[in-house]
Amino acid sequence: MTPHYLFQVVVFQVFFLIVYDLFHKKDTFFNWNRVYVILAPFVSLIMPFIKIAPLKTETSQIYVSKLERIVTSSSENLINISVTNQEQSETNWWFIFYLIGLAICAFLFILKLYKLKILQNFSLKTSLNTRKIVLLPNSKQAFSFWNTIYLGDALNKEEKENILTHEIIHVDQKHSLDQLWFEILKIIFWWNPMIYAFQSRITVLHEYIADDKVINTTSKNIYIQQLLNATFQTQEITFVNQFFNQSLIKKRILMLQKTKSKTSAKLKYLTIIPVLAGMLVYTSCNESEVKKQKTEIENKNETQTDIVPKLSSKRQNKQEPKCPNQNASYDKNLDNFLKVTSGKNAEVILDIVSIENLKSVRAIHLDRNQTYYVRNIPSGKYKVQVAYGEEYNEKMVNGTCKAFFENEKFTEEGNDILDFYSVKTEKGFNVPSYNLLLDLRDEDVRDNS
């Protein structure tokens, strides 16, 4: 799960929740709303993967090409080669932090289930048809989970009858499945506040559904009075359906007194269509198209055969110029790099030359005070040839395009060997990488002259 994917999921869930709270929250279409609240997080999870081809837009190639030329400045005035040999198996602390949160949430969920098991083991049990009833001693608590109703024995006969009718609806309509769905989401996406918001909505809907069924078999006024006079004792188990939930009593009473929504109000569910359409446009026109065209441009640069003998020094294509790199070598499977940093005294042309066949695998051009990462270098051993000067240009030599300076100040060949062979170690797969710091010193200019 990439950060961009997670960002999209949260944003989509926010939009779904806004639509629900604005258009559906106060309606009496409880079962419709139940389906909406359950599906909204799931749709948000899969929406980033849905790509509609006709909605895809192309990104300007000029824009992508410019992105490839961004570099950072450096003021280092050294001339040496230092080996970094970065380990590719660096510790991902964010992932460890996520796993710790996941483990804590999973533990709390198991603890809740354990509490329910304890209640069953130390309470009197009976049954009503296929439903289990656990009588809680000296208690006025009432809630249900799965196929079991937990009922305090301190409740009077009338209260027990209404509560049983209410909780049987929870059991028969499998409301516990909804709660378990959100508990699983809370474990996986424990950092996402939207999951908690959706679970609170489904909990309210469960009570609305059960209350709506109960008032068909008993007096609405008596039922409301019972809710008002109840002793509010609740279990701290969020996924059970609690009858005496103080935070929900007011909402339930208000909904019981609300006039049934008109059938035509169901048309408001159509508002989700433009929301979904907007999400599809966004996911279809995402960065994948940019990456695709970026790859196409790279491939085009690698295979380009048009050679310009004379090229202005004001040209825009710095770092890896196209002409000298027409036969450049890349290995996309290797995430290695040679970090090249130029100093303040001169521009730099750098050739990375294979020791095995003495061929240049990559040619680099840097202005003063620039840094560039040469990536995807094939396995092998290399040396570097460096030229310092001004007025960059290109010419054909024996059918090969060469980079040079009109005003060349100094040239040198590095003595160090850059070993880019990958090695498998006990810590994992080690892909060597290097730093190359280049600058022209005054004595170099004097010696060359």
C-alpha positions as CSV (number, residue, x, y, z in Angstrom):
1,M,0.0,0.0,0.0
2,T,1.6,3.2,-1.2
3,P,1.1,6.6,0.5
4,H,-0.7,7.8,-2.6
5,Y,-3.1,4.9,-2.5
6,L,-3.8,5.4,1.2
7,F,-4.4,9.1,0.6
8,Q,-6.9,8.3,-2.1
9,V,-8.8,5.9,0.1
10,V,-9.1,8.4,3.0
11,V,-10.2,11.2,0.7
12,F,-12.9,8.9,-1.0
13,Q,-14.2,7.8,2.4
14,V,-14.5,11.5,3.5
15,F,-16.6,12.2,0.4
16,F,-18.8,9.2,1.0
17,L,-19.4,10.2,4.6
18,I,-20.2,13.8,3.7
19,V,-22.8,12.6,1.2
20,Y,-24.3,10.3,3.8
21,D,-24.5,13.0,6.5
22,L,-25.9,15.6,4.1
23,F,-28.5,13.6,2.3
24,H,-29.3,10.3,4.0
25,K,-28.5,10.5,7.8
26,K,-32.0,11.9,8.8
27,D,-34.0,9.6,6.5
28,T,-35.9,6.6,7.7
29,F,-34.6,4.3,5.0
30,F,-32.6,2.5,7.6
31,N,-31.8,-0.7,5.6
32,W,-30.8,1.3,2.5
33,N,-28.5,3.4,4.7
34,R,-27.1,0.3,6.2
35,V,-26.0,-1.0,2.8
36,Y,-24.5,2.4,2.0
37,V,-22.5,2.6,5.2
38,I,-21.2,-1.0,4.8
39,L,-20.2,-0.6,1.2
40,A,-18.7,2.9,1.3
41,P,-15.4,1.9,2.9
42,F,-15.1,-1.2,0.6
43,V,-15.7,0.9,-2.5
44,S,-13.1,3.4,-1.3
45,L,-10.6,0.6,-1.0
46,I,-11.0,-0.7,-4.6
47,M,-11.7,2.6,-6.4
48,P,-8.0,3.6,-6.8
49,F,-7.5,0.3,-8.8
50,I,-10.3,1.1,-11.3
51,K,-9.1,2.7,-14.5
52,I,-11.5,3.7,-17.2
53,A,-9.6,3.9,-20.5
54,P,-11.7,6.7,-22.1
55,L,-11.2,8.9,-19.1
56,K,-7.4,8.8,-19.2
57,T,-5.7,12.0,-20.2
58,E,-2.2,12.4,-21.6
59,T,0.4,14.5,-19.8
60,S,2.5,16.9,-21.9
61,Q,5.7,15.3,-22.9
62,I,7.5,18.6,-22.5
63,Y,6.4,18.7,-18.8
64,V,7.6,15.2,-18.1
65,S,10.9,15.9,-19.9
66,K,11.5,18.9,-17.6
67,L,10.8,16.8,-14.6
68,E,13.7,14.6,-15.6
69,R,16.1,17.5,-15.5
70,I,15.6,18.7,-11.9
71,V,18.9,18.7,-9.9
72,T,20.1,20.0,-6.6
73,S,22.9,22.4,-5.9
74,S,26.1,21.7,-4.1
75,S,29.1,23.8,-3.1
76,E,31.5,21.0,-2.3
77,N,35.1,21.6,-3.6
78,L,36.7,18.2,-3.4
79,I,38.2,15.8,-5.9
80,N,37.9,12.2,-4.6
81,I,35.8,9.1,-4.8
82,S,34.1,7.7,-1.7
83,V,32.4,4.3,-1.5
84,T,28.9,4.4,0.1
85,N,27.9,0.7,-0.4
86,Q,24.4,1.4,0.9
87,E,22.5,-1.6,2.3
88,Q,19.3,-2.0,0.5
89,S,17.7,-3.6,3.6
90,E,17.4,-0.4,5.6
91,T,15.0,-0.6,8.5
92,N,11.5,0.7,7.6
93,W,10.5,2.4,10.9
94,W,7.1,3.5,9.5
95,F,6.2,-0.1,8.7
96,I,7.3,-1.2,12.1
97,F,5.2,1.5,13.7
98,Y,2.2,0.3,11.6
99,L,2.7,-3.3,12.7
100,I,2.8,-2.2,16.4
101,G,-0.5,-0.4,16.0
102,L,-2.0,-3.4,14.2
103,A,-0.8,-5.8,16.9
104,I,-2.3,-3.6,19.6
105,C,-5.7,-3.3,17.9
106,A,-5.8,-7.0,17.2
107,F,-5.0,-7.7,20.9
108,L,-7.8,-5.4,22.0
109,F,-10.2,-7.1,19.7
110,I,-9.3,-10.5,21.1
111,L,-9.6,-9.1,24.6
112,K,-13.2,-8.1,23.9
113,L,-14.1,-11.5,22.6
114,Y,-12.4,-13.0,25.8
115,K,-14.6,-10.8,28.0
116,L,-17.7,-12.1,26.3
117,K,-16.5,-15.6,26.8
118,I,-16.0,-14.9,30.5
119,L,-19.6,-13.6,30.8
120,Q,-20.9,-16.7,29.2
121,N,-18.9,-19.0,31.5
122,F,-20.0,-17.3,34.7
123,S,-23.6,-16.6,34.0
124,L,-26.8,-18.6,33.8
125,K,-27.7,-19.6,30.2
126,T,-31.0,-20.4,28.6
127,S,-32.4,-20.3,25.1
128,L,-35.3,-18.9,23.1
129,N,-35.9,-20.9,20.0
130,T,-32.5,-21.0,18.3
131,R,-31.1,-18.0,20.2
132,K,-29.0,-18.2,23.2
133,I,-29.7,-16.1,26.2
134,V,-27.2,-15.3,28.9
135,L,-28.6,-13.9,32.2
136,L,-26.3,-11.5,33.8
137,P,-26.6,-11.6,37.6
138,N,-27.5,-8.4,39.5
139,S,-27.4,-6.3,36.3
140,K,-29.6,-4.2,34.1
141,Q,-27.4,-4.5,31.1
142,A,-28.7,-5.7,27.8
143,F,-26.9,-6.3,24.5
144,S,-26.4,-8.9,21.9
145,F,-23.6,-10.4,19.8
146,W,-23.8,-13.0,17.1
147,N,-26.5,-15.5,18.1
148,T,-26.5,-14.7,21.8
149,I,-28.5,-12.1,23.8
150,Y,-27.1,-10.9,27.1
151,L,-29.8,-9.8,29.5
152,G,-29.6,-8.5,33.1
153,D,-31.7,-10.4,35.6
154,A,-32.6,-7.1,37.4
155,L,-34.8,-6.0,34.6
156,N,-38.5,-6.2,35.2
157,K,-40.8,-8.4,33.1
158,E,-42.0,-5.7,30.7
159,E,-38.5,-4.4,30.1
160,K,-37.3,-7.9,29.4
161,E,-40.1,-8.5,26.8
162,N,-39.3,-5.3,24.9
163,I,-35.6,-5.8,25.1
164,L,-35.8,-9.3,23.9
165,T,-37.9,-8.2,20.9
166,H,-35.3,-5.5,20.2
167,E,-32.3,-7.8,20.5
168,I,-33.8,-10.6,18.5
169,I,-34.0,-8.2,15.6
170,H,-30.2,-7.6,15.9
171,V,-29.6,-11.3,16.0
172,D,-31.9,-12.2,13.1
173,Q,-30.6,-9.4,10.8
174,K,-27.0,-10.4,11.5
175,H,-25.9,-7.0,12.7
176,S,-22.9,-8.5,14.4
177,L,-21.5,-9.2,10.9
178,D,-21.5,-5.5,10.2
179,Q,-19.7,-4.8,13.4
180,L,-17.1,-7.5,12.8
181,W,-16.5,-6.0,9.3
182,F,-15.6,-2.7,10.8
183,E,-13.6,-4.3,13.6
184,I,-11.4,-5.9,10.9
185,L,-11.1,-2.6,9.1
186,K,-10.1,-1.0,12.3
187,I,-7.3,-3.5,12.9
188,I,-5.9,-3.1,9.4
189,F,-6.5,0.6,9.1
190,W,-6.2,1.5,12.8
191,W,-4.7,4.9,11.9
192,N,-7.7,5.9,9.7
193,P,-10.3,8.0,11.7
194,M,-12.9,7.5,8.9
195,I,-13.3,3.8,9.8
196,Y,-14.3,4.8,13.3
197,A,-16.7,7.3,11.9
198,F,-18.4,4.7,9.7
199,Q,-18.7,2.3,12.5
200,S,-20.5,4.9,14.7
201,R,-23.0,5.4,11.8
202,I,-23.7,1.7,11.5
203,T,-24.2,1.3,15.2
204,V,-26.8,4.0,15.2
205,L,-28.5,2.5,12.2
206,H,-28.7,-0.9,13.9
207,E,-30.6,0.7,16.8
208,Y,-32.9,2.5,14.4
209,I,-33.7,-0.7,12.6
210,A,-34.5,-2.6,15.8
211,D,-36.5,0.2,17.3
212,D,-38.6,0.5,14.1
213,K,-39.5,-3.1,14.3
214,V,-40.3,-3.1,18.0
215,I,-42.8,-0.2,17.8
216,N,-44.9,-2.3,15.4
217,T,-45.6,-4.8,18.3
218,T,-45.8,-2.4,21.3
219,S,-46.8,1.1,22.2
220,K,-44.4,3.7,20.9
221,N,-45.0,5.9,24.0
222,I,-44.4,3.1,26.4
223,Y,-41.2,2.1,24.6
224,I,-39.9,5.7,24.6
225,Q,-40.7,5.9,28.3
226,Q,-38.7,2.8,28.9
227,L,-35.7,4.3,27.1
228,L,-36.0,7.5,29.2
229,N,-36.2,5.6,32.5
230,A,-33.5,3.1,31.8
231,T,-30.5,2.7,34.1
232,F,-27.7,3.4,31.7
233,Q,-25.2,0.6,32.2
234,T,-23.1,-0.4,29.2
235,Q,-20.3,-2.8,28.4
236,E,-17.1,-1.3,27.0
237,I,-17.3,-3.6,24.1
238,T,-17.8,-1.5,21.0
239,F,-19.0,-4.1,18.5
240,V,-21.9,-5.5,20.6
241,N,-25.5,-4.1,20.0
242,Q,-26.2,-2.4,23.3
243,F,-29.8,-1.6,24.3
244,F,-29.0,0.9,27.0
245,N,-26.4,3.0,25.2
246,Q,-26.7,6.4,26.7
247,S,-25.0,8.2,23.8
248,L,-27.6,6.8,21.4
249,I,-30.8,7.2,23.5
250,K,-31.5,10.7,22.4
251,K,-31.0,9.9,18.7
252,R,-33.2,6.9,19.0
253,I,-36.1,8.8,20.6
254,L,-35.9,11.6,18.1
255,M,-35.9,9.0,15.2
256,L,-38.9,7.2,16.8
257,Q,-40.9,10.4,16.7
258,K,-39.8,11.3,13.2
259,T,-42.3,11.0,10.3
260,K,-41.5,8.3,7.8
261,S,-39.5,9.7,4.8
262,K,-41.4,9.9,1.5
263,T,-40.6,7.2,-1.1
264,S,-39.5,10.0,-3.5
265,A,-36.6,10.8,-1.1
266,K,-34.9,7.7,-2.2
267,L,-33.9,9.6,-5.3
268,K,-31.3,11.3,-3.2
269,Y,-29.2,8.1,-3.4
270,L,-28.6,9.1,-7.0
271,T,-26.3,11.9,-5.7
272,I,-23.6,9.2,-5.3
273,I,-23.4,8.9,-9.1
274,P,-21.6,12.2,-9.7
275,V,-19.4,11.4,-6.7
276,L,-18.4,8.1,-8.1
277,A,-17.9,9.6,-11.6
278,G,-15.5,12.2,-10.1
279,M,-13.6,9.5,-8.3
280,L,-13.3,7.4,-11.5
281,V,-12.0,10.5,-13.4
282,Y,-9.4,11.1,-10.7
283,T,-8.2,7.5,-10.5
284,S,-8.1,7.1,-14.3
285,C,-6.1,10.3,-14.8
286,N,-3.5,9.6,-12.1
287,E,0.3,9.4,-12.1
288,S,0.4,6.0,-13.9
289,E,0.0,7.9,-17.2
290,V,2.9,10.2,-16.3
291,K,5.1,7.2,-15.5
292,K,4.2,5.5,-18.8
293,Q,5.1,8.5,-20.9
294,K,8.2,9.1,-18.8
295,T,9.3,5.6,-19.7
296,E,8.5,6.2,-23.4
297,I,10.7,9.3,-23.4
298,E,13.6,7.4,-21.7
299,N,13.3,4.7,-24.3
300,K,13.2,7.2,-27.1
301,N,16.3,8.9,-25.7
302,E,18.1,5.6,-25.5
303,T,17.4,4.7,-29.1
304,Q,17.6,8.1,-30.8
305,T,19.9,8.0,-33.8
306,D,19.7,11.7,-35.0
307,I,23.1,13.3,-34.2
308,V,23.6,17.0,-34.1
309,P,27.3,17.8,-34.7
310,K,27.1,21.3,-33.3
311,L,24.9,22.1,-30.3
312,S,24.6,25.4,-28.4
313,S,25.9,25.5,-24.8
314,K,22.5,27.0,-23.9
315,R,20.8,23.7,-24.6
316,Q,18.3,22.4,-22.0
317,N,19.3,18.7,-21.9
318,K,21.9,18.6,-19.1
319,Q,23.2,15.6,-17.2
320,E,22.8,12.7,-19.6
321,P,22.9,14.3,-23.0
322,K,21.1,12.4,-25.8
323,C,23.7,12.3,-28.5
324,P,26.7,10.8,-26.5
325,N,24.3,8.4,-24.8
326,Q,22.7,6.9,-28.0
327,N,24.4,3.5,-27.0
328,A,24.1,4.0,-23.3
329,S,23.6,0.9,-21.1
330,Y,20.8,0.6,-18.5
331,D,19.7,-2.2,-16.1
332,K,16.3,-1.3,-14.8
333,N,16.5,-4.2,-12.4
334,L,19.3,-2.7,-10.4
335,D,18.5,0.2,-8.1
336,N,22.1,1.4,-7.8
337,F,23.5,4.9,-8.4
338,L,26.6,7.0,-8.9
339,K,26.1,10.4,-7.2
340,V,28.1,13.0,-9.2
341,T,28.6,16.4,-7.7
342,S,30.4,19.2,-9.6
343,G,32.2,22.1,-7.9
344,K,32.1,25.9,-8.5
345,N,35.2,26.2,-10.8
346,A,34.1,24.5,-14.0
347,E,31.6,22.5,-15.9
348,V,32.2,18.7,-16.0
349,I,31.9,16.0,-18.6
350,L,32.1,12.5,-17.0
351,D,32.4,9.2,-19.0
352,I,31.8,6.0,-17.1
353,V,33.9,3.5,-18.9
354,S,33.8,-0.3,-18.6
355,I,37.1,-1.9,-17.6
356,E,36.2,-5.1,-19.4
357,N,35.7,-3.7,-22.9
358,L,36.7,0.0,-22.5
359,K,33.4,1.2,-23.8
360,S,31.6,4.2,-22.3
361,V,28.3,3.0,-20.7
362,R,27.1,6.6,-19.8
363,A,28.2,10.2,-20.5
364,I,27.3,12.9,-18.0
365,H,27.4,16.7,-18.3
366,L,27.0,19.0,-15.3
367,D,27.1,22.7,-14.9
368,R,28.9,24.2,-11.9
369,N,27.6,23.3,-8.5
370,Q,25.2,20.6,-9.6
371,T,24.4,17.1,-8.3
372,Y,23.1,14.2,-10.4
373,Y,22.3,10.5,-9.7
374,V,23.3,8.2,-12.5
375,R,21.0,5.2,-12.0
376,N,20.5,1.6,-13.3
377,I,24.2,1.0,-14.0
378,P,24.7,-2.6,-15.3
379,S,26.8,-5.0,-13.2
380,G,30.5,-4.6,-13.8
381,K,33.7,-2.7,-13.0
382,Y,34.2,0.8,-14.2
383,K,36.6,3.7,-14.2
384,V,35.8,7.4,-14.9
385,Q,37.2,9.9,-17.4
386,V,36.6,13.5,-16.5
387,A,36.9,16.7,-18.5
388,Y,36.6,20.2,-17.0
389,G,35.9,23.3,-19.1
390,E,33.2,25.6,-20.6
391,E,31.0,25.8,-23.7
392,Y,29.8,22.2,-24.0
393,N,29.4,20.8,-27.5
394,E,29.2,17.4,-29.3
395,K,31.0,16.0,-32.4
396,M,31.2,12.8,-34.4
397,V,34.5,10.7,-33.9
398,N,34.7,7.5,-35.9
399,G,31.0,7.2,-36.2
400,T,30.5,7.8,-32.4
401,C,29.0,11.0,-30.9
402,K,31.4,12.5,-28.3
403,A,30.9,15.3,-25.8
404,F,33.6,17.9,-25.4
405,F,34.3,21.5,-24.3
406,E,35.1,24.2,-26.7
407,N,37.2,25.7,-23.9
408,E,38.7,22.7,-22.2
409,K,40.7,23.4,-19.0
410,F,41.8,20.0,-17.7
411,T,41.2,16.2,-18.2
412,E,41.9,13.3,-15.9
413,E,41.3,9.6,-15.5
414,G,40.2,8.3,-12.1
415,N,42.5,5.7,-10.5
416,D,39.7,4.1,-8.4
417,I,37.7,1.1,-9.7
418,L,33.9,1.4,-9.2
419,D,32.7,-2.2,-8.6
420,F,29.0,-2.3,-9.4
421,Y,28.6,-6.1,-9.0
422,S,25.8,-6.9,-6.6
423,V,26.5,-9.1,-3.7
424,K,24.1,-11.2,-1.6
425,T,25.0,-10.9,2.1
426,E,23.5,-12.2,5.4
427,K,21.6,-8.9,5.6
428,G,20.1,-9.2,2.2
429,F,20.9,-8.1,-1.3
430,N,23.6,-5.4,-1.4
431,V,23.8,-3.2,-4.5
432,P,26.9,-1.0,-4.3
433,S,26.6,2.7,-4.9
434,Y,29.1,5.5,-4.9
435,N,29.6,9.2,-4.4
436,L,31.8,11.1,-6.9
437,L,32.8,14.7,-5.9
438,L,34.5,16.7,-8.7
439,D,36.1,20.1,-8.9
440,L,38.9,21.9,-10.7
441,R,41.8,23.1,-8.6
442,D,44.2,26.0,-9.5
443,E,47.2,23.6,-9.6
444,D,45.3,21.4,-12.1
445,V,44.9,24.3,-14.5
446,R,48.6,25.3,-14.1
447,D,49.8,21.7,-14.7
448,N,47.6,21.4,-17.8
449,S,48.9,24.6,-19.3
